[in-house]
């Protein structure tokens, strides 16, 4: 079997896989889809955090009302929300952005208390995701 040559099979280029152009087209399409879907998805997350903060503030308000029923007054600003921890089923929550809720008693403008989350920007005021979530009570 000397002198025999081995034949090598050559495959056509189109059967070897995807070309660089095809891969780039797919990546561009995925990028365009992500650019339209991702902002809508994150918009829902921001709204959910605001709704969560509102729900937590309402629960804290209920605990403050229970404290008032027992003690005939709201806790002072110095006592803070720690004073109502025994009225909560779980530990005192932080707002959805990881910050402590702001509690002031007496509140501004003669209110019994103010309970505030400053939102994502952690500063007073703001719009959209940075909107402050505020609850207050006023008893004569």
C-alpha positions as YAML, in Angstrom:
chain: A
units: angstrom
residues:
- id: 1
  name: UNK
  ca: [0.00, 0.00, 0.00]
- id: 2
  name: UNK
  ca: [2.88, 2.20, -0.57]
- id: 3
  name: UNK
  ca: [2.39, 5.05, -2.90]
- id: 4
  name: UNK
  ca: [-1.29, 5.52, -2.11]
- id: 5
  name: UNK
  ca: [-2.42, 8.95, -1.11]
- id: 6
  name: UNK
  ca: [-5.09, 9.65, 1.39]
- id: 7
  name: UNK
  ca: [-7.91, 11.83, 0.19]
- id: 8
  name: UNK
  ca: [-9.07, 14.67, 2.41]
- id: 9
  name: UNK
  ca: [-12.72, 15.65, 2.27]
- id: 10
  name: UNK
  ca: [-13.23, 19.37, 2.00]
- id: 11
  name: UNK
  ca: [-16.52, 20.78, 3.29]
- id: 12
  name: UNK
  ca: [-18.09, 23.79, 1.68]
- id: 13
  name: UNK
  ca: [-17.77, 27.00, 3.72]
- id: 14
  name: UNK
  ca: [-21.49, 27.38, 4.34]
- id: 15
  name: UNK
  ca: [-21.78, 24.10, 6.25]
- id: 16
  name: UNK
  ca: [-19.10, 24.87, 8.87]
- id: 17
  name: UNK
  ca: [-21.23, 27.10, 11.17]
- id: 18
  name: UNK
  ca: [-22.20, 30.72, 11.55]
- id: 19
  name: UNK
  ca: [-20.25, 33.49, 9.95]
- id: 20
  name: UNK
  ca: [-19.11, 36.56, 11.84]
- id: 21
  name: UNK
  ca: [-21.68, 38.66, 9.96]
- id: 22
  name: UNK
  ca: [-24.53, 36.36, 11.00]
- id: 23
  name: UNK
  ca: [-23.44, 36.47, 14.64]
- id: 24
  name: UNK
  ca: [-23.21, 40.27, 14.54]
- id: 25
  name: UNK
  ca: [-26.73, 40.55, 13.08]
- id: 26
  name: UNK
  ca: [-28.10, 38.36, 15.86]
- id: 27
  name: UNK
  ca: [-26.29, 40.44, 18.50]
- id: 28
  name: UNK
  ca: [-27.73, 43.67, 17.05]
- id: 29
  name: UNK
  ca: [-31.24, 42.23, 17.11]
- id: 30
  name: UNK
  ca: [-30.82, 41.11, 20.74]
- id: 31
  name: UNK
  ca: [-29.47, 44.56, 21.63]
- id: 32
  name: UNK
  ca: [-32.47, 46.29, 20.03]
- id: 33
  name: UNK
  ca: [-34.91, 44.04, 21.86]
- id: 34
  name: UNK
  ca: [-33.13, 44.63, 25.17]
- id: 35
  name: UNK
  ca: [-33.14, 48.40, 24.61]
- id: 36
  name: UNK
  ca: [-36.94, 48.37, 24.31]
- id: 37
  name: UNK
  ca: [-37.79, 45.82, 27.02]
- id: 38
  name: UNK
  ca: [-35.34, 46.60, 29.84]
- id: 39
  name: UNK
  ca: [-36.46, 50.22, 30.54]
- id: 40
  name: UNK
  ca: [-40.09, 49.08, 30.85]
- id: 41
  name: UNK
  ca: [-39.05, 46.31, 33.22]
- id: 42
  name: UNK
  ca: [-37.05, 48.66, 35.47]
- id: 43
  name: UNK
  ca: [-39.93, 51.15, 35.46]
- id: 44
  name: UNK
  ca: [-42.09, 48.47, 37.06]
- id: 45
  name: UNK
  ca: [-39.43, 47.80, 39.69]
- id: 46
  name: UNK
  ca: [-39.33, 51.47, 40.69]
- id: 47
  name: UNK
  ca: [-43.12, 51.63, 40.97]
- id: 48
  name: UNK
  ca: [-43.16, 48.41, 43.04]
- id: 49
  name: UNK
  ca: [-40.60, 49.89, 45.46]
- id: 50
  name: UNK
  ca: [-42.74, 52.98, 45.92]
- id: 51
  name: UNK
  ca: [-45.83, 50.84, 46.57]
- id: 52
  name: UNK
  ca: [-43.84, 48.73, 49.02]
- id: 53
  name: UNK
  ca: [-42.71, 51.85, 50.88]
- id: 54
  name: UNK
  ca: [-46.31, 53.10, 51.06]
- id: 55
  name: UNK
  ca: [-47.49, 49.74, 52.44]
- id: 56
  name: UNK
  ca: [-44.70, 49.66, 55.04]
- id: 57
  name: UNK
  ca: [-45.50, 53.21, 56.14]
- id: 58
  name: UNK
  ca: [-49.17, 52.26, 56.56]
- id: 59
  name: UNK
  ca: [-48.18, 49.29, 58.74]
- id: 60
  name: UNK
  ca: [-45.88, 51.48, 60.80]
- id: 61
  name: UNK
  ca: [-48.75, 53.97, 61.14]
- id: 62
  name: UNK
  ca: [-51.00, 51.21, 62.49]
- id: 63
  name: UNK
  ca: [-48.34, 50.25, 65.03]
- id: 64
  name: UNK
  ca: [-48.02, 53.92, 66.03]
- id: 65
  name: UNK
  ca: [-51.79, 54.06, 66.53]
- id: 66
  name: UNK
  ca: [-51.66, 50.96, 68.77]
- id: 67
  name: UNK
  ca: [-48.87, 52.58, 70.79]
- id: 68
  name: UNK
  ca: [-51.03, 55.70, 71.17]
- id: 69
  name: UNK
  ca: [-54.01, 53.64, 72.35]
- id: 70
  name: UNK
  ca: [-51.92, 52.06, 75.11]
- id: 71
  name: UNK
  ca: [-49.75, 55.02, 76.14]
- id: 72
  name: UNK
  ca: [-52.18, 57.86, 75.26]
- id: 73
  name: UNK
  ca: [-49.51, 59.58, 73.17]
- id: 74
  name: UNK
  ca: [-47.22, 58.89, 70.23]
- id: 75
  name: UNK
  ca: [-43.54, 58.15, 70.84]
- id: 76
  name: UNK
  ca: [-41.30, 61.20, 70.73]
- id: 77
  name: UNK
  ca: [-38.76, 61.78, 67.97]
- id: 78
  name: UNK
  ca: [-36.04, 60.78, 70.47]
- id: 79
  name: UNK
  ca: [-37.78, 57.48, 71.19]
- id: 80
  name: UNK
  ca: [-38.18, 56.95, 67.47]
- id: 81
  name: UNK
  ca: [-39.74, 54.00, 65.75]
- id: 82
  name: UNK
  ca: [-37.87, 51.63, 68.08]
- id: 83
  name: UNK
  ca: [-40.63, 52.36, 70.62]
- id: 84
  name: UNK
  ca: [-43.17, 50.50, 68.45]
- id: 85
  name: UNK
  ca: [-41.03, 47.44, 67.69]
- id: 86
  name: UNK
  ca: [-43.08, 45.30, 70.11]
- id: 87
  name: UNK
  ca: [-46.20, 46.13, 68.06]
- id: 88
  name: UNK
  ca: [-44.69, 44.74, 64.86]
- id: 89
  name: UNK
  ca: [-44.70, 41.07, 63.83]
- id: 90
  name: UNK
  ca: [-41.21, 41.39, 62.38]
- id: 91
  name: UNK
  ca: [-38.25, 43.65, 63.04]
- id: 92
  name: UNK
  ca: [-38.45, 47.33, 62.15]
- id: 93
  name: UNK
  ca: [-38.17, 47.53, 58.34]
- id: 94
  name: UNK
  ca: [-35.99, 49.79, 56.26]
- id: 95
  name: UNK
  ca: [-37.46, 51.41, 53.20]
- id: 96
  name: UNK
  ca: [-37.07, 49.56, 49.87]
- id: 97
  name: UNK
  ca: [-33.93, 51.60, 49.11]
- id: 98
  name: UNK
  ca: [-32.24, 50.41, 52.33]
- id: 99
  name: UNK
  ca: [-32.72, 53.60, 54.36]
- id: 100
  name: UNK
  ca: [-34.29, 54.17, 57.76]
- id: 101
  name: UNK
  ca: [-37.74, 55.73, 57.79]
- id: 102
  name: UNK
  ca: [-37.77, 59.30, 59.13]
- id: 103
  name: UNK
  ca: [-40.05, 59.73, 62.15]
- id: 104
  name: UNK
  ca: [-40.81, 63.09, 63.77]
- id: 105
  name: UNK
  ca: [-43.20, 63.65, 66.64]
- id: 106
  name: UNK
  ca: [-44.61, 66.18, 66.93]
- id: 107
  name: UNK
  ca: [-44.75, 66.60, 63.18]
- id: 108
  name: UNK
  ca: [-44.66, 69.78, 61.16]
- id: 109
  name: UNK
  ca: [-47.62, 72.15, 60.99]
- id: 110
  name: UNK
  ca: [-49.08, 70.89, 64.29]
- id: 111
  name: UNK
  ca: [-49.44, 67.27, 63.18]
- id: 112
  name: UNK
  ca: [-49.09, 64.47, 65.72]
- id: 113
  name: UNK
  ca: [-46.32, 62.82, 63.70]
- id: 114
  name: UNK
  ca: [-44.67, 62.68, 60.29]
- id: 115
  name: UNK
  ca: [-43.38, 59.40, 58.83]
- id: 116
  name: UNK
  ca: [-41.25, 59.76, 55.69]
- id: 117
  name: UNK
  ca: [-39.22, 57.81, 53.15]
- id: 118
  name: UNK
  ca: [-37.18, 60.12, 50.92]
- id: 119
  name: UNK
  ca: [-37.15, 57.61, 48.04]
- id: 120
  name: UNK
  ca: [-34.24, 56.55, 45.88]
- id: 121
  name: UNK
  ca: [-32.37, 59.87, 46.04]
- id: 122
  name: UNK
  ca: [-32.38, 59.92, 49.88]
- id: 123
  name: UNK
  ca: [-33.10, 63.67, 49.90]
- id: 124
  name: UNK
  ca: [-36.24, 65.68, 50.47]
- id: 125
  name: UNK
  ca: [-38.35, 66.34, 47.38]
- id: 126
  name: UNK
  ca: [-38.07, 64.68, 44.02]
- id: 127
  name: UNK
  ca: [-40.12, 63.21, 41.23]
- id: 128
  name: UNK
  ca: [-40.80, 59.73, 39.85]
- id: 129
  name: UNK
  ca: [-38.38, 57.25, 41.49]
- id: 130
  name: UNK
  ca: [-37.08, 59.98, 43.82]
- id: 131
  name: UNK
  ca: [-40.57, 60.89, 45.04]
- id: 132
  name: UNK
  ca: [-40.95, 61.15, 48.83]
- id: 133
  name: UNK
  ca: [-43.48, 58.83, 50.48]
- id: 134
  name: UNK
  ca: [-45.07, 60.65, 53.43]
- id: 135
  name: UNK
  ca: [-47.67, 59.75, 56.04]
- id: 136
  name: UNK
  ca: [-48.83, 61.84, 58.95]
- id: 137
  name: UNK
  ca: [-51.53, 61.99, 61.63]
- id: 138
  name: UNK
  ca: [-53.23, 64.96, 63.10]
- id: 139
  name: UNK
  ca: [-55.21, 64.58, 66.33]
- id: 140
  name: UNK
  ca: [-56.67, 67.51, 68.17]
...
